[in-house]
Amino acid sequence: MYSVEPDGAGPRPWPRRRTWPWWVLIAAAVGVILGVPSWRAALTGGQAGSANPQQTAPAAGYPAGASQAAQNPVQVAATGTQAAGALPAGYTMTSSGPLGPVDREFLTKVRQAGLWEGPAGNMAQTKAGDDRVKEVGKQLATDHKGLDQQVRQVSAQLGVPLPDKPSDEQQGWLNEMTAAQTGSQFDDVFANRLRAAHGKVFALVSQIRSNTRNELVRTFAQTAVNVVMKHMTLLESIGNVDFGSLPEPVSGAAPANKSNSAPAVAFQPNAVWAVAGLAVAIGAFAAFRIFRGSRRSRHRTAY
């Protein structure tokens, strides 16, 4: 284990070695970075290399991992090859496209609106103190009669069951109008209850109009948007709406559908693997330099 120096200085406890080729470590680090995708594909059974791009790229508005049938409802409706369970949870396929839970809620809300706003408009004809309230009530009753016919037709086509009575809250509003002792009291309850209700349902109706995947629902939502906007304007024309009692607008409210939000930064696993490989190579190089330095220090101390 001893080496003899040419100058006759005597044997050394450590054999003389050549300078470590540092470029080998750099080449190894580059090789790790370039080889990461292939190694990762081999470790995962080749799934990364055999994936079909048409299947892995979801259509706009559909969650990652949704089936191709769910992402292309028009093609599915035309071919009739939609497999059960392929759509996102709560969705069903119809001849006019996917039908989701919020679509069904929208149809239910429109039906319930007609079940109490129509009677409220009819009640205004006999209990209102202001002629303008009577006019607005008559128009609301007429419009909701036509809208109710449409929502029942659309729901029948889509197989959505509808309620046959208003909600408990809506029935309570009708009871308030019935209990009004004077015409002016009725006018106040009529204008404020109906205006608040229209503002609340408008948020849902406009959301459906913007984001539904179902063509039939979208067309009906456009009609509903126009009717709700018209009724809010009519109710405000009465002149006694208390706008201070309405919910305050929220700035920058998050959209209900994530497809309208800013796209999230995509996670890049290959980049993580590359950084990890580079870190390992740098760590190995640093460890080698420390070990080599300690050997040189011991070597010099021995002499």
C-alpha positions in Angstrom: 0.0 0.0 0.0 3.0 2.3 0.0 4.4 4.2 -3.0 8.0 5.4 -3.4 8.6 8.9 -4.7 11.0 9.3 -7.6 13.1 11.8 -5.6 13.8 9.2 -2.9 11.7 11.0 -0.3 10.5 7.7 1.0 7.2 5.8 0.9 3.9 7.5 1.4 0.9 6.0 3.3 -1.5 6.9 0.4 -0.9 6.1 -3.2 -0.7 9.1 -5.5 -3.9 9.5 -7.7 -4.6 11.6 -10.7 -6.9 14.7 -10.4 -10.6 13.7 -10.5 -12.2 14.5 -13.9 -14.9 16.9 -12.7 -16.4 17.0 -16.1 -17.6 13.4 -15.5 -20.0 14.6 -12.8 -21.4 17.3 -15.0 -22.0 14.9 -17.8 -23.7 12.5 -15.3 -26.0 15.4 -14.1 -26.9 16.2 -17.7 -27.6 12.5 -18.3 -29.9 12.3 -15.3 -31.9 15.3 -16.5 -32.3 14.0 -20.0 -33.0 10.5 -18.9 -35.7 11.4 -16.3 -38.7 11.1 -18.7 -37.7 7.7 -20.0 -36.9 6.4 -16.5 -40.2 7.7 -15.1 -42.1 6.1 -18.0 -40.4 2.8 -17.3 -41.2 3.0 -13.6 -44.9 3.7 -14.2 -45.3 0.9 -16.7 -45.0 3.0 -19.8 -48.3 4.8 -19.2 -46.8 8.2 -19.9 -45.6 7.2 -23.3 -48.7 5.2 -24.4 -51.4 7.7 -23.4 -53.7 9.0 -26.0 -53.5 12.8 -26.2 -57.1 12.9 -27.3 -58.2 11.2 -24.1 -55.9 13.0 -21.7 -56.8 16.5 -22.9 -60.3 17.3 -21.4 -62.7 19.6 -23.1 -63.1 23.1 -21.7 -65.3 23.0 -18.5 -64.9 19.3 -17.9 -62.8 18.0 -15.0 -59.5 16.3 -15.8 -60.1 12.6 -16.2 -63.6 12.9 -17.5 -64.3 10.5 -20.3 -64.2 11.4 -24.0 -67.9 10.8 -24.1 -68.6 13.4 -21.5 -66.3 15.9 -23.2 -68.0 15.4 -26.6 -71.8 15.2 -25.8 -72.8 16.1 -29.4 -71.0 13.1 -30.8 -72.3 10.8 -28.1 -75.9 12.0 -28.6 -75.5 11.3 -32.3 -74.1 7.9 -32.0 -75.9 6.7 -28.9 -72.8 5.1 -27.5 -72.7 6.9 -24.2 -71.7 4.4 -21.5 -73.3 4.4 -18.1 -71.2 6.1 -15.5 -68.9 7.9 -17.9 -70.2 11.4 -17.1 -69.2 13.4 -14.0 -71.1 12.6 -10.9 -74.7 13.8 -10.9 -74.8 14.2 -14.7 -77.0 12.4 -17.2 -76.8 12.4 -21.0 -79.8 13.7 -23.0 -80.4 14.3 -26.6 -79.5 18.0 -26.1 -76.3 17.4 -24.1 -75.2 16.6 -20.6 -77.7 17.6 -17.8 -76.2 18.4 -14.5 -77.5 19.0 -10.9 -77.6 22.8 -11.2 -79.6 22.5 -14.5 -82.2 20.5 -12.6 -82.1 23.1 -9.7 -82.7 25.9 -12.2 -85.8 24.2 -13.7 -87.2 23.6 -10.2 -86.6 27.2 -9.1 -88.4 28.6 -12.2 -91.3 26.3 -11.6 -91.6 27.3 -8.0 -91.3 31.0 -8.9 -94.4 30.7 -11.1 -96.3 28.9 -8.3 -96.1 31.9 -6.0 -95.5 34.9 -8.3 -98.5 34.1 -10.4 -100.9 34.0 -7.4 -99.2 37.2 -6.0 -99.9 39.0 -9.3 -103.5 37.9 -9.2 -103.9 39.0 -5.6 -102.6 42.4 -6.5 -105.7 43.0 -8.7 -107.9 43.1 -5.6 -105.7 44.1 -2.7 -103.2 46.7 -4.2 -103.8 50.3 -3.3 -101.7 51.7 -6.2 -102.9 51.3 -9.8 -99.3 50.8 -10.8 -99.0 47.8 -8.5 -102.1 46.3 -10.2 -100.6 46.8 -13.6 -97.3 45.2 -12.6 -99.1 42.3 -10.9 -101.1 41.6 -13.9 -98.0 41.6 -16.2 -96.2 39.2 -13.8 -99.1 36.8 -13.6 -99.3 36.7 -17.4 -95.6 36.2 -18.0 -95.3 33.5 -15.4 -98.2 31.6 -16.9 -96.3 31.4 -20.2 -93.0 30.7 -18.5 -94.6 27.9 -16.5 -95.8 26.2 -19.6 -92.3 26.3 -21.1 -90.5 25.0 -18.0 -92.9 22.1 -17.8 -92.4 21.3 -21.5 -88.6 21.4 -21.1 -88.6 19.4 -17.9 -90.7 16.7 -19.6 -88.3 16.4 -22.5 -85.3 16.1 -20.1 -87.1 13.8 -17.6 -86.8 16.3 -14.6 -89.6 16.0 -12.0 -91.0 19.4 -10.9 -92.7 20.5 -7.7 -96.4 21.2 -7.5 -96.3 23.8 -4.8 -94.1 26.8 -3.7 -91.4 26.4 -1.1 -92.3 27.1 2.6 -90.5 30.5 2.3 -92.5 31.5 -0.8 -95.7 30.4 0.9 -94.8 32.6 3.8 -94.5 35.6 1.5 -98.0 34.9 0.0 -99.3 34.7 3.6 -97.8 38.2 4.3 -99.7 39.6 1.3 -102.9 37.9 2.3 -102.6 39.3 5.9 -102.0 42.9 4.7 -104.6 45.2 6.2 -104.3 48.1 3.8 -103.6 48.6 0.2 -100.4 50.5 0.9 -99.2 47.7 3.2 -99.8 45.2 0.5 -98.0 47.3 -2.1 -94.9 47.5 0.1 -94.8 43.7 0.8 -95.6 43.0 -2.9 -92.8 45.2 -4.3 -90.1 44.3 -1.9 -90.7 40.5 -1.6 -90.9 40.0 -5.3 -88.0 42.3 -6.1 -85.7 40.5 -3.6 -86.8 37.1 -5.0 -86.2 38.1 -8.6 -82.7 39.3 -7.7 -81.9 36.0 -6.0 -83.1 33.8 -8.8 -81.4 36.0 -11.4 -78.0 34.9 -10.1 -78.9 31.3 -10.8 -80.5 31.9 -14.1 -77.6 34.0 -15.4 -75.1 31.3 -14.2 -77.0 28.6 -16.1 -77.2 30.8 -19.2 -73.4 31.2 -19.1 -72.2 27.7 -18.2 -74.8 25.0 -18.9 -73.7 22.2 -21.2 -77.3 21.4 -22.3 -78.5 23.2 -25.4 -82.2 22.9 -24.4 -81.6 24.3 -21.0 -79.4 27.1 -22.4 -82.2 28.2 -24.8 -84.8 28.2 -22.0 -82.4 30.0 -19.7 -82.1 32.9 -22.2 -85.9 33.3 -22.0 -85.8 33.2 -18.2 -83.1 35.8 -18.1 -85.2 38.2 -20.2 -88.3 37.6 -18.1 -86.5 38.1 -14.8 -84.8 41.3 -16.0 -88.2 42.6 -17.2 -89.8 41.8 -13.9 -87.1 43.5 -11.8 -87.5 46.7 -13.9 -91.3 46.6 -13.5 -91.1 46.1 -9.7 -88.7 48.9 -9.4 -91.0 51.2 -11.4 -93.5 51.0 -8.5 -91.2 53.3 -6.6 -91.2 51.8 -3.1 -88.4 49.1 -3.3 -86.1 49.3 -0.4 -82.7 48.7 -2.1 -80.9 49.0 1.2 -82.5 45.7 2.3 -81.1 43.8 -0.7 -77.9 41.8 -0.4 -74.8 43.9 -1.0 -72.9 43.0 -4.2 -69.7 41.1 -3.6 -66.6 42.3 -5.6 -64.5 39.6 -7.2 -66.9 36.8 -6.2 -65.5 33.4 -7.3 -67.4 32.0 -10.4 -69.5 28.9 -9.8 -67.9 27.2 -12.8 -64.1 26.8 -12.7 -63.8 27.0 -16.4 -64.3 30.8 -16.1 -61.6 31.3 -13.5 -57.9 31.9 -14.2 -56.1 28.8 -15.2 -54.0 27.2 -12.5 -50.3 26.6 -13.1 -49.9 23.0 -14.4 -47.9 20.6 -12.2 -44.8 19.4 -14.1 -43.6 16.1 -12.5 -40.7 15.8 -15.0 -39.3 19.1 -13.8 -39.4 17.9 -10.2 -37.6 14.7 -11.1 -35.0 16.7 -13.1 -34.3 19.1 -10.2 -34.1 16.1 -7.8 -31.6 14.3 -10.1 -29.5 17.5 -10.4 -29.5 17.9 -6.6 -28.3 14.3 -6.2 -25.5 14.8 -8.7 -24.4 18.1 -7.0 -24.6 16.5 -3.6 -22.4 13.6 -4.8 -19.9 16.0 -6.3 -19.7 18.0 -3.0 -19.4 14.9 -0.9 -16.5 13.7 -3.1 -14.7 17.0 -2.9 -15.0 17.0 0.9 -13.8 13.4 1.2 -10.9 14.1 -1.2 -10.0 17.2 0.8 -9.9 15.3 4.1 -7.7 12.6 2.5 -5.2 15.3 1.3 -5.2 16.8 4.8 -4.4 13.5 6.4 -1.8 12.9 3.8 0.0 16.1 4.5 -0.3 15.6 8.3 1.4 12.2 8.0 4.5 14.0 6.7 
